[in-house]
Structures are given as C-alpha cells and as structure tokens.
Amino acid sequence: MKLLSLNLHCFQEANRIEKLDKIVRFIQENDIDICLFQEAVQEKAEVKIDNIIKVGNNAYYIAKELGYEIYFHPLKLGFQVLEEGLAIISKFPITDPKYKTISKTKDFNHWFKRDFLSVKIKGITFYNVHLGWDIEGEIGMDQIQKLLYST
C-alpha cells in the first residue's frame, strides 16, 4: 500500500487549480493508494455538497479527479473565512471515522485548535494530524502526548 501525507497549504497558493492538478498527476503516476491531507480547506460561505464538504474543498477536488473516497473533518476557522481541516482520501472504502481535539483550545473559531482524525481502510487504522507549536499556553509536546494516549 502506498501512502502520501501532504499539507495542502490552505488557499494561499497562486494558480491553485493548476497545482491541485499536479498533485492529482503525481498520485496517479505513483499509484498512491491513500493520501492524508493537512490544511484541507473550503470557504465558509460556499454551498454544501453534503453534510460537511462544500464546493471548492481542495481535498474533495483531488478525490473527485481520482475517483477516490474522501473523509473530511473541519477543525478550525482560518483567516475568518476558511474552514481548515484534515482529509483522508483512498482508493478503498473508508470506515469508522473518528476525531478528537488534542489542543487545550476547543474553540472552532480559534486558529490554535488541533485535532487528529482516524479512519479504517482495509482493516488498518490510519491517523492524520496537523500539530501546533508552542504558543500562548499551547504546547506541541502536550498535543503529541494526547495523540499517543488517545489512540
């Protein structure tokens, strides 16, 4: 099984669709089975595709282009207009999605908030996380400890 973990860098990139298409080609050319994306985002004001995913979600765009399954978990508001989260896309069915907050901050509107996401694929549990750093009482090592003891 081939895995890829990649920070999609929100919507901060110029030529966003062109760069997402490069990612799609890389996944195809390297026959990647499962991708773990951090900073998978969608605009807060966009129209929903389903209960969670909205039009323009960058991880959804990649999954759709590849014909992969997706699970997306929005975890915080970025720049007051972006719902930033974690996504896992897979060639294989995704089951048993779970997430847990590992930062002290639990407020969706605060950029310090950090969660981890887990799913099962072919009976194997995969974890995706985007850790923070030491800032204003949030300690990166505390987040790592919560992650390790929550799994």
N, C-alpha and C positions, 0 to 999 in steps of 0.2 A: 504494500500500500504506500503510495506517495503522498506526502503532506507538504503544504505550504502555509507558513504563517507570515502575514503581511499587514503593516499599518497602512491603511488607505489614505491617511493624512487629510481627513475631512474633505471639504470642498475648496481647499486652499491652493489647489493646483491650477495653473493655466492649462487650457486645452484638455479639460477633464475627460471628455468622452474619448478623445484620441488616446489618452493614457490608460483609460479603462480598457480600451480595445487591445492595447499592447499587453495588458495583464491577461486578458482572455486568450490571446495568441500564445503567450508563454505557458499558460495552463494546458492548452491544447497540445502544443509542441512537446511538452514534457510529461504528458499523460498523468497530470496530477489528479488524485482521487478526492482529496479533502483539502479545503482551504479554511484557515482560521484568520478572520479579518478583525483588526482593531481599527478604531475610528471609522467604522462603517456609519455613514450618516444619511440623513434625509432632512429636508426642510420642514420645520414645524408646521408651516401653513399649507403644505401640499395635501392633495387629496389621497385618501387611503385606498390601497389596493385590496387589503384585507384588514383584519383587526389591528395589526401593528405596522405593517410595511406600507410606506407611502410612495407615490410616484417620485422618481428621481433618486431613490435609495441606491447608493453606489454598489453595495454588495448584491442587491437584487438585480441590478443591471448585469453584473458579471454572471450571476447564477442563471439568469434568463438566457443570455447569449450562449451559455454552455449546455443548457438543458439540465442543470443540477438542481437538487433540492436545496432549500435555504431555511435556516432558523436565524432570526434577528432579534436581539434584545437591546432596546434603547435603554441607556443607563444614566444619561445626564444631558442637560441642555448646554450647548456650546454657542458662544457668541450671541446669546439671546434668541437665536433663530434656527439653530441646528439641533436636531435630536441625534446625539452621538451614541454609538453603541458597539456591540460585539456581534459578529455574524459568523456562522459556520455554514459553508456550502459543501455539498457532497454528491458524488455520482450515485451513492447508495442511500437507501431510506434513512432518515434521521428520526430517532425516537427518544423519549424520556428527557426532554429539555428541562433544565433547572438552572437557576441563577441565585446568587447570594451576594449581598453587599459585604465588602471586606474593608471599606474605609470607615472612619469614625462618622463622617458625613453621610447621611442617608437622604439628603435633600436633592431631588432630581434637578433642581434649578441651580445647583452649585457645581462648579467645574472640578472640585476636589473628589466628588463621588466616584467610587470604583467598585465594580462588581466582577465576579467571574461567571462564566457560562459553561455548562457541561451538557453534553448530549451523548447518546449511544448510537454508534454506527457499526453494524455487523457484530454486535455484542461487545464492542470495545467502547469504553468511556473516553471521550476527548474533552479537554478543558481549554478554554480560551480566556485570557485575562489581559488587561491593559493596566499595569500598575502605575501608581503615582510616585511622587518623590517626597522627600522631607520638606514640608512647608506648613507653617502656621498650625502646628499640632498634629498634622497628618504625617505619619512616619511610614516610609516604604516597607521597612522590615516588619512592622506590625501587620501590614496588608499581606505580606508573604506568610507570616505565621497563621493568620486567619485562613488563608487559602490552604495551607498544608493541613491544618487541623479541621477543615470543613469538608475535605474530600475523602 
